Amino acid sequence: MKKLVEKIINLVVCSKKFRLSIEETRNNYRKIITRPQEDEERSESPNLSLTEKFIILYRNEVPEIEEVDEEKVEKALEELLQLEYAESGKQVKAAQMKNNKSY
C-alpha cells in the first residue's frame, strides 16, 4: 500500500496534477524520480571520479538538466579546485566568466 500511495503521489507531482500529457509526465518522472534513484545507486560505487560524483550531485539538485558535457565539467572543476581560498570569490567569478564564454 505504501508503494502504491508513493507512486500515485509521484504521478500527481510529475503530471502537474494531471494537466500534462502522458509523454510529458513520463519525461518528468524520468527526470524527477527515476534518474535520481539510478544516480543514488551509482553514487555508491567506489570507482566514480570526482567529476561523476559532482554530476550526480548536480542532477539531483537540478533535475531539469538533461545532459552534461563531462569534459567541460571536469575542466571547470579542475580550475576551481586549484583556486586559493583567500580570494576564491573573485577567482570563482572569473573562472565562471571564462567557462561561460567557452560553452
Secondary structure, 3 states (H helix, E strand, C coil): CHHHHHHHHHHHHHCCCCCCCHHHHHHHHHHHHHHHHHHHHHHCCCCCCHHHHHHHHHHHHCCCCCCCCHHHHHHHHHHHHCCCCCCHHHHHHHHHHHHHHHC
